[in-house]
Amino acid sequence: MNKQRSSESNIDCSTSSLVLLGWNSFFQASFDGMDNPSGSPVRVSGVRRHSFLVTNGQREWLTTISGRLLHQKQEVFPAVGDWVLVKDSVITTVLPREKTLSRGASGGRGKHEDAARQQQVIAANVDIVIIVCGLDRDFNLRRIERYITLVYNCGLTPVVVLTKADTQVVPETFVCEVEAIAFGVSVHLLGFQDDTGLMKLKAHLDGSTKTAAMIGSSGAGKSTLLNRLVGKDIQRTGAVSSAVVKGKHTTTERDLIMLPDGGMIVDNPGIREIAFWDAGDGVSMSFGDIEELAAGCRFHDCSHTSEPGCRVLEAVATGTVSEERLVSYHKMKRELSYAAERQHKSAERLEKERWKDIAQIVKAIKKRR
C-alpha cells in the first residue's frame, strides 16, 4: 500500500475494496447495529507513536485518536488489523473484534502479578498466525510449543515456517521434529535456493481475504520472508552475522501489508516473552497426545507426576513421550491456571472499586443535604 497522508472521503461499506481488506458480515452487522455511527469504516494498517495509519483499500492516511478513546479506560484502544470509524482523520470508534492475537504484556520479569493484569494485542481480526523459526540457534521445540499454545488459546490457526534451511545439511529432520510435537499443524521449510516451501505457504493466503500475522524471535527471518511473499523489498533486513548465522532485527513497528495475489499479513517485532493472556483450550490442542493418554489413566484426577496406573508416565518411560514435553505441558497448565485465576481476581477487584466509587458519590450527596 502507498502510505499517503490524504484525507478520507465517504466510504460505502459494500464496496469491494473493503471486502478485499477482510470486511465481512460480522463487521457489517456491528456497523449496522450502531445507533449513530460517527465516521466511515476503515482498517488500521499501522500503529505509530502518536498516530495510526488507516486504509479503505484505495488509499492510506494518518489519523489520530479521539479524546474519548484516549482517556476512557473501558474503551478498546486501536491495534493493527482493527476496523474503526474515522471522521475528519480522527478515530471515533473501534468496532468489535472477531478474533484477536494477544498475549500477557511483557516486562514483568517473572512477576506474574504484573504481567497477568495487562493484555497486549499483537494483531486484531487475524485468521492465521505464521510462527517463524530459524534453523540456527533460534530453533527450540519448547518455544514452538508455547507459540502454538498461544495461537490456539486465541482461537486462531497456527502455521510453522522453518527459515534458513540452507544452514543445515539435512533440514528435513527439523521438520520431522516439529511435526512430532505439532499435530495437525502445517510445517513449511524455507531456504533461499528453493521456493517450494514459499509456494506452499502462499497457498494459505493467495486469492483470499484472510489476514495472517507473523510472530517469532528477533532475527528469525520474518522481514525477509515478508519481502519474498510480497515479491519486493518493503521491510529492511539487517546483515547476517557469520558468527551466529543470524539476521539483525530491524522491525520495530507493526504494519498490515496487502499481498499481490490476495490476503494480508502483519509483520511484528521479535517476541522475547511468550506470556499467556487467554486461558483457552491451547494446551489441550497443543498437547493432544498427552491429553489422549490422560483419558486412560487409572485415576480421573491424575496429576501425571507419580500416580500408579498413569498412562502418561508409562509413555514417558517407554520413550513415546519425551520427559521435556511432559515438563512443558505441566508448566503451561500451571501458567494458564494462574492466568485464569489472576484475571478472575482482577475482575472482582474492579467490581469492588466500582462500588467503592458509587459509595463515595452517595456519601458526598448526603453531606450536601
Contacts in CASP RR format, 6 or more apart in sequence:
PFRMAT RR
TARGET T0000
AUTHOR 0000-0000-0000
METHOD contacts of the structure
MODEL  1
MNKQRSSESNIDCSTSSLVLLGWNSFFQASFDGMDNPSGSPVRVSGVRRH
SFLVTNGQREWLTTISGRLLHQKQEVFPAVGDWVLVKDSVITTVLPREKT
LSRGASGGRGKHEDAARQQQVIAANVDIVIIVCGLDRDFNLRRIERYITL
VYNCGLTPVVVLTKADTQVVPETFVCEVEAIAFGVSVHLLGFQDDTGLMK
LKAHLDGSTKTAAMIGSSGAGKSTLLNRLVGKDIQRTGAVSSAVVKGKHT
TTERDLIMLPDGGMIVDNPGIREIAFWDAGDGVSMSFGDIEELAAGCRFH
DCSHTSEPGCRVLEAVATGTVSEERLVSYHKMKRELSYAAERQHKSAERL
EKERWKDIAQIVKAIKKRR
1 45 0 8 1.000
1 55 0 8 1.000
1 57 0 8 1.000
1 60 0 8 1.000
1 257 0 8 1.000
1 258 0 8 1.000
2 59 0 8 1.000
2 60 0 8 1.000
3 53 0 8 1.000
3 60 0 8 1.000
4 59 0 8 1.000
4 60 0 8 1.000
4 61 0 8 1.000
5 61 0 8 1.000
5 62 0 8 1.000
6 59 0 8 1.000
6 61 0 8 1.000
7 61 0 8 1.000
7 88 0 8 1.000
7 89 0 8 1.000
8 40 0 8 1.000
8 42 0 8 1.000
8 54 0 8 1.000
8 56 0 8 1.000
8 61 0 8 1.000
8 86 0 8 1.000
8 89 0 8 1.000
10 40 0 8 1.000
11 18 0 8 1.000
11 40 0 8 1.000
11 41 0 8 1.000
11 42 0 8 1.000
11 56 0 8 1.000
13 23 0 8 1.000
13 28 0 8 1.000
13 31 0 8 1.000
13 41 0 8 1.000
17 56 0 8 1.000
17 57 0 8 1.000
17 58 0 8 1.000
18 41 0 8 1.000
18 43 0 8 1.000
18 56 0 8 1.000
18 57 0 8 1.000
19 209 0 8 1.000
20 57 0 8 1.000
20 209 0 8 1.000
20 258 0 8 1.000
20 262 0 8 1.000
20 263 0 8 1.000
21 43 0 8 1.000
21 55 0 8 1.000
21 56 0 8 1.000
21 57 0 8 1.000
21 209 0 8 1.000
21 264 0 8 1.000
22 43 0 8 1.000
22 125 0 8 1.000
22 209 0 8 1.000
22 210 0 8 1.000
22 211 0 8 1.000
22 264 0 8 1.000
23 41 0 8 1.000
23 43 0 8 1.000
23 83 0 8 1.000
24 98 0 8 1.000
24 209 0 8 1.000
26 96 0 8 1.000
26 98 0 8 1.000
27 41 0 8 1.000
27 83 0 8 1.000
27 95 0 8 1.000
27 98 0 8 1.000
30 83 0 8 1.000
30 95 0 8 1.000
30 96 0 8 1.000
31 37 0 8 1.000
31 41 0 8 1.000
31 95 0 8 1.000
34 93 0 8 1.000
37 85 0 8 1.000
37 93 0 8 1.000
38 85 0 8 1.000
38 87 0 8 1.000
38 92 0 8 1.000
38 93 0 8 1.000
39 85 0 8 1.000
39 86 0 8 1.000
39 87 0 8 1.000
39 92 0 8 1.000
39 93 0 8 1.000
40 56 0 8 1.000
40 85 0 8 1.000
40 86 0 8 1.000
40 87 0 8 1.000
41 83 0 8 1.000
41 84 0 8 1.000
41 85 0 8 1.000
41 95 0 8 1.000
42 54 0 8 1.000
42 55 0 8 1.000
42 56 0 8 1.000
42 83 0 8 1.000
42 84 0 8 1.000
42 85 0 8 1.000
42 86 0 8 1.000
43 54 0 8 1.000
43 55 0 8 1.000
43 56 0 8 1.000
43 57 0 8 1.000
43 81 0 8 1.000
43 82 0 8 1.000
43 83 0 8 1.000
43 84 0 8 1.000
43 256 0 8 1.000
44 52 0 8 1.000
44 53 0 8 1.000
44 54 0 8 1.000
44 78 0 8 1.000
44 79 0 8 1.000
44 80 0 8 1.000
44 81 0 8 1.000
44 82 0 8 1.000
44 83 0 8 1.000
44 84 0 8 1.000
44 124 0 8 1.000
44 256 0 8 1.000
45 53 0 8 1.000
45 54 0 8 1.000
45 55 0 8 1.000
45 60 0 8 1.000
45 80 0 8 1.000
45 81 0 8 1.000
45 255 0 8 1.000
45 256 0 8 1.000
46 52 0 8 1.000
46 53 0 8 1.000
46 54 0 8 1.000
46 80 0 8 1.000
46 253 0 8 1.000
46 254 0 8 1.000
46 255 0 8 1.000
46 256 0 8 1.000
47 53 0 8 1.000
47 78 0 8 1.000
47 79 0 8 1.000
47 80 0 8 1.000
47 253 0 8 1.000
47 254 0 8 1.000
48 62 0 8 1.000
48 253 0 8 1.000
50 64 0 8 1.000
51 62 0 8 1.000
51 63 0 8 1.000
51 64 0 8 1.000
52 62 0 8 1.000
52 63 0 8 1.000
52 64 0 8 1.000
52 65 0 8 1.000
52 78 0 8 1.000
52 84 0 8 1.000
52 91 0 8 1.000
53 60 0 8 1.000
53 61 0 8 1.000
53 62 0 8 1.000
53 63 0 8 1.000
53 255 0 8 1.000
54 60 0 8 1.000
54 61 0 8 1.000
54 63 0 8 1.000
54 84 0 8 1.000
54 86 0 8 1.000
54 91 0 8 1.000
55 256 0 8 1.000
57 258 0 8 1.000
61 89 0 8 1.000
62 89 0 8 1.000
63 86 0 8 1.000
63 89 0 8 1.000
63 90 0 8 1.000
63 91 0 8 1.000
64 89 0 8 1.000
64 90 0 8 1.000
64 91 0 8 1.000
65 77 0 8 1.000
65 78 0 8 1.000
65 90 0 8 1.000
65 91 0 8 1.000
66 90 0 8 1.000
66 91 0 8 1.000
66 92 0 8 1.000
68 75 0 8 1.000
68 92 0 8 1.000
69 75 0 8 1.000
69 76 0 8 1.000
69 77 0 8 1.000
69 78 0 8 1.000
69 91 0 8 1.000
69 92 0 8 1.000
69 93 0 8 1.000
69 94 0 8 1.000
75 94 0 8 1.000
76 82 0 8 1.000
76 94 0 8 1.000
76 97 0 8 1.000
77 94 0 8 1.000
77 121 0 8 1.000
78 84 0 8 1.000
78 91 0 8 1.000
78 94 0 8 1.000
79 100 0 8 1.000
79 121 0 8 1.000
79 122 0 8 1.000
79 123 0 8 1.000
79 124 0 8 1.000
79 254 0 8 1.000
80 123 0 8 1.000
80 124 0 8 1.000
80 254 0 8 1.000
80 255 0 8 1.000
80 256 0 8 1.000
80 266 0 8 1.000
81 123 0 8 1.000
81 124 0 8 1.000
81 125 0 8 1.000
81 126 0 8 1.000
81 211 0 8 1.000
81 256 0 8 1.000
81 266 0 8 1.000
82 94 0 8 1.000
82 95 0 8 1.000
82 97 0 8 1.000
82 124 0 8 1.000
82 125 0 8 1.000
83 94 0 8 1.000
83 95 0 8 1.000
83 125 0 8 1.000
84 91 0 8 1.000
84 92 0 8 1.000
84 93 0 8 1.000
84 94 0 8 1.000
84 95 0 8 1.000
85 91 0 8 1.000
85 92 0 8 1.000
85 93 0 8 1.000
85 95 0 8 1.000
86 92 0 8 1.000
97 124 0 8 1.000
97 125 0 8 1.000
98 125 0 8 1.000
99 124 0 8 1.000
99 125 0 8 1.000
99 126 0 8 1.000
99 127 0 8 1.000
99 154 0 8 1.000
99 155 0 8 1.000
99 156 0 8 1.000
100 121 0 8 1.000
100 123 0 8 1.000
100 124 0 8 1.000
100 125 0 8 1.000
100 126 0 8 1.000
100 154 0 8 1.000
101 121 0 8 1.000
101 122 0 8 1.000
101 123 0 8 1.000
101 124 0 8 1.000
101 126 0 8 1.000
101 129 0 8 1.000
101 151 0 8 1.000
101 154 0 8 1.000
101 156 0 8 1.000
101 213 0 8 1.000
101 215 0 8 1.000
102 119 0 8 1.000
102 120 0 8 1.000
102 121 0 8 1.000
102 122 0 8 1.000
102 154 0 8 1.000
102 277 0 8 1.000
102 278 0 8 1.000
103 119 0 8 1.000
103 120 0 8 1.000
103 122 0 8 1.000
103 150 0 8 1.000
103 271 0 8 1.000
103 273 0 8 1.000
103 274 0 8 1.000
103 275 0 8 1.000
103 276 0 8 1.000
103 277 0 8 1.000
104 115 0 8 1.000
104 116 0 8 1.000
104 118 0 8 1.000
104 119 0 8 1.000
104 120 0 8 1.000
104 275 0 8 1.000
104 276 0 8 1.000
104 277 0 8 1.000
104 339 0 8 1.000
105 115 0 8 1.000
105 118 0 8 1.000
105 119 0 8 1.000
105 120 0 8 1.000
105 275 0 8 1.000
106 115 0 8 1.000
106 120 0 8 1.000
106 271 0 8 1.000
106 272 0 8 1.000
106 273 0 8 1.000
106 275 0 8 1.000
107 114 0 8 1.000
107 115 0 8 1.000
107 273 0 8 1.000
108 114 0 8 1.000
108 115 0 8 1.000
112 338 0 8 1.000
112 342 0 8 1.000
113 342 0 8 1.000
115 275 0 8 1.000
116 338 0 8 1.000
116 339 0 8 1.000
116 342 0 8 1.000
116 343 0 8 1.000
116 346 0 8 1.000
117 342 0 8 1.000
117 346 0 8 1.000
119 277 0 8 1.000
120 277 0 8 1.000
122 213 0 8 1.000
122 215 0 8 1.000
122 254 0 8 1.000
122 266 0 8 1.000
122 268 0 8 1.000
123 211 0 8 1.000
123 213 0 8 1.000
123 254 0 8 1.000
123 266 0 8 1.000
123 268 0 8 1.000
125 211 0 8 1.000
126 156 0 8 1.000
126 211 0 8 1.000
126 212 0 8 1.000
126 213 0 8 1.000
126 266 0 8 1.000
127 156 0 8 1.000
127 157 0 8 1.000
127 210 0 8 1.000
127 211 0 8 1.000
127 212 0 8 1.000
128 156 0 8 1.000
128 157 0 8 1.000
128 158 0 8 1.000
128 159 0 8 1.000
128 204 0 8 1.000
128 205 0 8 1.000
128 210 0 8 1.000
128 211 0 8 1.000
128 212 0 8 1.000
128 213 0 8 1.000
129 151 0 8 1.000
129 154 0 8 1.000
129 156 0 8 1.000
129 157 0 8 1.000
129 158 0 8 1.000
129 159 0 8 1.000
129 212 0 8 1.000
129 213 0 8 1.000
129 214 0 8 1.000
129 215 0 8 1.000
130 159 0 8 1.000
130 160 0 8 1.000
130 161 0 8 1.000
130 201 0 8 1.000
130 212 0 8 1.000
130 213 0 8 1.000
130 214 0 8 1.000
130 215 0 8 1.000
130 225 0 8 1.000
130 265 0 8 1.000
131 144 0 8 1.000
131 147 0 8 1.000
131 148 0 8 1.000
131 151 0 8 1.000
131 158 0 8 1.000
131 159 0 8 1.000
131 160 0 8 1.000
131 161 0 8 1.000
131 215 0 8 1.000
131 216 0 8 1.000
132 161 0 8 1.000
132 163 0 8 1.000
132 214 0 8 1.000
132 215 0 8 1.000
132 216 0 8 1.000
132 220 0 8 1.000
132 221 0 8 1.000
132 222 0 8 1.000
132 225 0 8 1.000
133 139 0 8 1.000
133 140 0 8 1.000
133 143 0 8 1.000
133 144 0 8 1.000
133 160 0 8 1.000
133 161 0 8 1.000
133 162 0 8 1.000
133 163 0 8 1.000
133 216 0 8 1.000
133 217 0 8 1.000
133 220 0 8 1.000
134 162 0 8 1.000
134 163 0 8 1.000
134 164 0 8 1.000
134 220 0 8 1.000
134 221 0 8 1.000
135 162 0 8 1.000
135 163 0 8 1.000
135 164 0 8 1.000
135 165 0 8 1.000
135 167 0 8 1.000
135 168 0 8 1.000
135 171 0 8 1.000
135 174 0 8 1.000
136 164 0 8 1.000
136 167 0 8 1.000
136 244 0 8 1.000
136 245 0 8 1.000
136 246 0 8 1.000
137 244 0 8 1.000
137 245 0 8 1.000
137 246 0 8 1.000
138 217 0 8 1.000
138 219 0 8 1.000
138 220 0 8 1.000
138 246 0 8 1.000
139 162 0 8 1.000
139 174 0 8 1.000
141 177 0 8 1.000
141 178 0 8 1.000
141 181 0 8 1.000
141 324 0 8 1.000
142 324 0 8 1.000
142 328 0 8 1.000
143 217 0 8 1.000
143 274 0 8 1.000
144 160 0 8 1.000
144 178 0 8 1.000
144 181 0 8 1.000
144 182 0 8 1.000
145 181 0 8 1.000
145 182 0 8 1.000
145 286 0 8 1.000
145 287 0 8 1.000
145 325 0 8 1.000
145 328 0 8 1.000
145 332 0 8 1.000
146 274 0 8 1.000
146 328 0 8 1.000
146 332 0 8 1.000
147 158 0 8 1.000
147 215 0 8 1.000
147 216 0 8 1.000
147 274 0 8 1.000
148 158 0 8 1.000
148 160 0 8 1.000
148 182 0 8 1.000
148 185 0 8 1.000
148 282 0 8 1.000
148 286 0 8 1.000
149 276 0 8 1.000
149 282 0 8 1.000
149 283 0 8 1.000
149 285 0 8 1.000
149 286 0 8 1.000
149 332 0 8 1.000
150 274 0 8 1.000
150 276 0 8 1.000
150 282 0 8 1.000
151 157 0 8 1.000
151 158 0 8 1.000
152 158 0 8 1.000
152 280 0 8 1.000
152 281 0 8 1.000
152 282 0 8 1.000
152 285 0 8 1.000
152 286 0 8 1.000
153 276 0 8 1.000
153 277 0 8 1.000
153 278 0 8 1.000
153 279 0 8 1.000
153 280 0 8 1.000
153 281 0 8 1.000
153 282 0 8 1.000
153 336 0 8 1.000
154 278 0 8 1.000
158 182 0 8 1.000
158 185 0 8 1.000
159 185 0 8 1.000
159 186 0 8 1.000
159 187 0 8 1.000
159 188 0 8 1.000
159 201 0 8 1.000
159 204 0 8 1.000
159 212 0 8 1.000
160 178 0 8 1.000
160 182 0 8 1.000
160 185 0 8 1.000
160 186 0 8 1.000
160 187 0 8 1.000
160 188 0 8 1.000
161 187 0 8 1.000
161 188 0 8 1.000
161 190 0 8 1.000
161 201 0 8 1.000
161 225 0 8 1.000
162 171 0 8 1.000
162 174 0 8 1.000
162 175 0 8 1.000
162 178 0 8 1.000
162 187 0 8 1.000
162 188 0 8 1.000
162 189 0 8 1.000
162 190 0 8 1.000
163 190 0 8 1.000
163 191 0 8 1.000
163 220 0 8 1.000
163 221 0 8 1.000
163 224 0 8 1.000
163 225 0 8 1.000
164 190 0 8 1.000
164 191 0 8 1.000
164 221 0 8 1.000
164 245 0 8 1.000
165 171 0 8 1.000
165 189 0 8 1.000
165 190 0 8 1.000
165 191 0 8 1.000
165 194 0 8 1.000
166 191 0 8 1.000
166 192 0 8 1.000
166 193 0 8 1.000
167 245 0 8 1.000
168 174 0 8 1.000
171 189 0 8 1.000
171 191 0 8 1.000
172 189 0 8 1.000
174 189 0 8 1.000
175 187 0 8 1.000
175 189 0 8 1.000
178 185 0 8 1.000
178 187 0 8 1.000
179 185 0 8 1.000
179 187 0 8 1.000
181 325 0 8 1.000
182 286 0 8 1.000
183 288 0 8 1.000
183 289 0 8 1.000
186 200 0 8 1.000
186 204 0 8 1.000
188 197 0 8 1.000
188 198 0 8 1.000
188 200 0 8 1.000
188 201 0 8 1.000
189 196 0 8 1.000
189 197 0 8 1.000
190 197 0 8 1.000
190 198 0 8 1.000
190 201 0 8 1.000
190 225 0 8 1.000
191 197 0 8 1.000
198 228 0 8 1.000
198 229 0 8 1.000
201 229 0 8 1.000
202 229 0 8 1.000
202 259 0 8 1.000
202 261 0 8 1.000
204 210 0 8 1.000
204 212 0 8 1.000
205 212 0 8 1.000
205 259 0 8 1.000
205 261 0 8 1.000
205 262 0 8 1.000
205 263 0 8 1.000
205 264 0 8 1.000
205 265 0 8 1.000
206 259 0 8 1.000
206 261 0 8 1.000
206 262 0 8 1.000
206 263 0 8 1.000
207 261 0 8 1.000
207 262 0 8 1.000
207 263 0 8 1.000
208 262 0 8 1.000
208 263 0 8 1.000
209 262 0 8 1.000
209 263 0 8 1.000
210 263 0 8 1.000
210 264 0 8 1.000
211 256 0 8 1.000
211 263 0 8 1.000
211 264 0 8 1.000
211 265 0 8 1.000
211 266 0 8 1.000
212 263 0 8 1.000
212 264 0 8 1.000
212 265 0 8 1.000
212 266 0 8 1.000
213 265 0 8 1.000
213 266 0 8 1.000
213 268 0 8 1.000
214 222 0 8 1.000
214 225 0 8 1.000
214 226 0 8 1.000
214 265 0 8 1.000
214 266 0 8 1.000
214 267 0 8 1.000
214 268 0 8 1.000
215 222 0 8 1.000
215 268 0 8 1.000
215 270 0 8 1.000
215 271 0 8 1.000
216 222 0 8 1.000
216 268 0 8 1.000
216 270 0 8 1.000
216 271 0 8 1.000
217 270 0 8 1.000
217 271 0 8 1.000
217 272 0 8 1.000
218 249 0 8 1.000
218 269 0 8 1.000
218 270 0 8 1.000
218 272 0 8 1.000
219 246 0 8 1.000
219 247 0 8 1.000
219 248 0 8 1.000
219 249 0 8 1.000
219 270 0 8 1.000
220 270 0 8 1.000
221 237 0 8 1.000
221 247 0 8 1.000
222 251 0 8 1.000
222 267 0 8 1.000
222 268 0 8 1.000
222 270 0 8 1.000
223 235 0 8 1.000
223 236 0 8 1.000
223 237 0 8 1.000
223 250 0 8 1.000
223 251 0 8 1.000
223 267 0 8 1.000
224 237 0 8 1.000
226 234 0 8 1.000
226 235 0 8 1.000
226 257 0 8 1.000
226 265 0 8 1.000
226 267 0 8 1.000
227 233 0 8 1.000
227 234 0 8 1.000
227 235 0 8 1.000
227 237 0 8 1.000
229 259 0 8 1.000
229 265 0 8 1.000
230 257 0 8 1.000
230 259 0 8 1.000
230 260 0 8 1.000
231 260 0 8 1.000
234 257 0 8 1.000
235 250 0 8 1.000
235 251 0 8 1.000
235 267 0 8 1.000
236 250 0 8 1.000
237 247 0 8 1.000
237 248 0 8 1.000
237 250 0 8 1.000
238 247 0 8 1.000
238 248 0 8 1.000
238 249 0 8 1.000
238 250 0 8 1.000
239 247 0 8 1.000
239 248 0 8 1.000
240 246 0 8 1.000
240 247 0 8 1.000
240 248 0 8 1.000
241 247 0 8 1.000
241 248 0 8 1.000
249 269 0 8 1.000
249 270 0 8 1.000
251 267 0 8 1.000
251 268 0 8 1.000
251 269 0 8 1.000
251 270 0 8 1.000
252 269 0 8 1.000
253 269 0 8 1.000
254 266 0 8 1.000
254 267 0 8 1.000
254 268 0 8 1.000
254 269 0 8 1.000
255 266 0 8 1.000
255 267 0 8 1.000
256 264 0 8 1.000
256 265 0 8 1.000
256 266 0 8 1.000
257 264 0 8 1.000
257 265 0 8 1.000
257 266 0 8 1.000
257 267 0 8 1.000
258 264 0 8 1.000
259 265 0 8 1.000
275 335 0 8 1.000
276 332 0 8 1.000
276 335 0 8 1.000
276 336 0 8 1.000
276 339 0 8 1.000
277 339 0 8 1.000
278 339 0 8 1.000
279 336 0 8 1.000
279 337 0 8 1.000
279 339 0 8 1.000
279 340 0 8 1.000
279 343 0 8 1.000
280 336 0 8 1.000
282 336 0 8 1.000
283 329 0 8 1.000
283 332 0 8 1.000
283 333 0 8 1.000
283 336 0 8 1.000
284 291 0 8 1.000
286 332 0 8 1.000
287 325 0 8 1.000
287 329 0 8 1.000
287 332 0 8 1.000
289 321 0 8 1.000
290 304 0 8 1.000
290 312 0 8 1.000
290 321 0 8 1.000
290 325 0 8 1.000
290 326 0 8 1.000
290 329 0 8 1.000
293 311 0 8 1.000
293 312 0 8 1.000
293 315 0 8 1.000
293 321 0 8 1.000
294 302 0 8 1.000
294 304 0 8 1.000
294 311 0 8 1.000
294 312 0 8 1.000
296 311 0 8 1.000
297 304 0 8 1.000
297 307 0 8 1.000
297 309 0 8 1.000
297 310 0 8 1.000
297 311 0 8 1.000
297 312 0 8 1.000
298 307 0 8 1.000
298 308 0 8 1.000
298 309 0 8 1.000
298 310 0 8 1.000
299 307 0 8 1.000
299 309 0 8 1.000
299 310 0 8 1.000
302 309 0 8 1.000
302 310 0 8 1.000
302 312 0 8 1.000
304 310 0 8 1.000
304 312 0 8 1.000
304 313 0 8 1.000
304 326 0 8 1.000
304 329 0 8 1.000
304 330 0 8 1.000
305 313 0 8 1.000
305 330 0 8 1.000
306 313 0 8 1.000
307 313 0 8 1.000
312 321 0 8 1.000
312 326 0 8 1.000
315 321 0 8 1.000
316 322 0 8 1.000
316 323 0 8 1.000
316 326 0 8 1.000
END
